[in-house]
Amino acid sequence: MNYFTLFSMPEQFDISIDVLKQRYELLQRVTHPDKYASASEQEKRIYMQKNAQVNDGYHVLSSPVLRGEHLLLIREIPLANEQDTIGDTEFLMQQMDLREELAHANTIDGLNALESSVTESQAKYIECISQLLHENTKEQSLRAGIELSKLKFLIKLASEIKTRKHTIKKS
């Protein structure tokens, strides 16, 4: 299923999240199973499936990583695997440094500073991915896949920072 088509959005990485939300709400109203309570069982099933596709599509298109991966799949570009990312020693060293900072950060201020740094890095990766996917060549799309894998690492790290901040606040 092409979620860009489902939401009448252009097949590109940069989309308007506001437009996506508007179209999601419209599609939710049109496909919501409660609207078809008096329909036949087969029709109910069909609208339930359509509603699930709308929910899945919104989830995918609202996430930069999932949206990028979806775009690559539509372009029939294989997704990068962990080995592609591991080959980038500079990125690995950067990740090791960030993980060490997280391990040693014992204050909210320290975690906030680390979180800010990771957020800044995420924005840089998103911009890079946007540029690569905009070019729409096989080579650039393959590179975008590798950058998406790196972005996943940063998103996971950001989640771990939030968890750590929550833990420290409870203490």
N, C-alpha and C positions, 0 to 999 in steps of 0.2 A: 504494500500500500504506500502510495506517495502522499505523505501528509501535507506537503506544500499544495498539491492539487486539492486535497480535501478542504483545506482552509482558504483556497483561492489566493495563495501567496506566491510570489515569484520564487523560483528555485535558486535561492541564493542564501549565503550565510547571514548577511545583514538584513534583518527584517524588523518591522515595527512591532514591538511587543504590545503596544496599545491596540494596534489593528488586530493582532493575533487574539488578544483578550476579547475584543468586540465580536470577532467571528466565532470564537469559542462559545461565548454566551448565546449567540444566535443559534449555532448548531446544537447546543445543549437544549435549548427550548424546542427546536424542531424534532430532535431525536429522543427526548427524555421518555423513558418507558411509561411513566405515569400518564402521559398524554394519550397512551394507547391501551388503557386499562380495559376497554370494551372490545378491543380488536381480537382477532383469532389468535390462537397460541402461536401459529407460525409467524404472523405479523409481529407479535410481541417479541419473539426471538430475534427477528430481523432488526427491529428497532433497538433491542438490547445490544446486539452486535454493533450496530451503527454507533450507538452511544458509547460503547467501549472503545471503538476506533477514534471517536472524537476525543475522549479522555486521553487515550494513548498518544494521539497526535499532538494534543496540547502539551502534554508532558515532554515529548521529544522536541518540539519546536521551541519551547520556552527555555530549554537548556542549551547553552552554547556548545557543549561537548556532544550531546546527543543530536543536536541539529546538524553539526558538522559531520558527524558519522553518518547520519541519514543522507545528507547531501552526497557524501562519497559513495554510499551504497547505490544511490540513484544513478550516479555517474559510472557505476560498475568499477570502482576503484577499491582494491582490497584494503581493509583496515590494517593499520600498523599493529604489530605485536610488541610485547615487552622487549624483545631482543633488539628491535629497531631503536628503542629509547636507550637501552643499556649501552649501545654502541657509542653514544654521545657522552664521552668521559667528562666533559665540562659540565654537562647537566647533572651527571651523577655526583660530581664533587659538590656542586651547588646544593643538591638534595641532602647530601651527607652533612654539610654545614648547617642547613636549615634544621635538620633533625637534631643535630647537636645543640643548636640554640634552643629548640623546644625542650629538650631534655634538661637543660640548665636553667630555663626560665621559671622562676619561682614566685614571681609577682605579677599582678594584673598589668602593671605598667610595662614590664618586660614582654608579656604575652601580647599586649596591645601593639607594641612596636614591631614585634615579629609578624603579627597579623597584618599590619599595615604594609610591611615589606612584601608579604605573600600576595596580598590583594593587588599591589602595584605590579608584581610579576605576572599575575593572572591577566591583568588588563593588557600588558605587553604581548602575551601569548595570544590573546583573543584578537588583538589588532593584526598580528602577524598571520594568524589563521585566516582572518578576513581577507587580507591582501592576497594570500596564496590561493584561496578558493575563488576569489573574484577573477583571477586570470583564467581559470577553467581549462588548464592544460593537464595532461596526465602527470607530468613531472611535478608540477606545482601542487596538484591534488595529493600525490603521494607524500610530498613534504608536509602538507597540511595535516595528513593523517598522523605523522610522527609528532608534530606540534600538538595535536589533540591529545596524544598519549601523555605528553609532558604536562599539559594542562590538567589532566586527570590527577596526576601526582600532586600538583599544587592544590587542587580542590580537596583532595583527601587530607593533605596537611592542614589546610584551613579548618576543616572539620575537626581534626584532632586538637587544634589550638582552641577552638570554641569549647570543646569538651574539657580541656585542661582548665580554661578560664572558669568554667562552671564549677569544676571540682574545687578550685582555689577559693571561689566565692563562698562555697558551702562550709569551708574550713574555718 
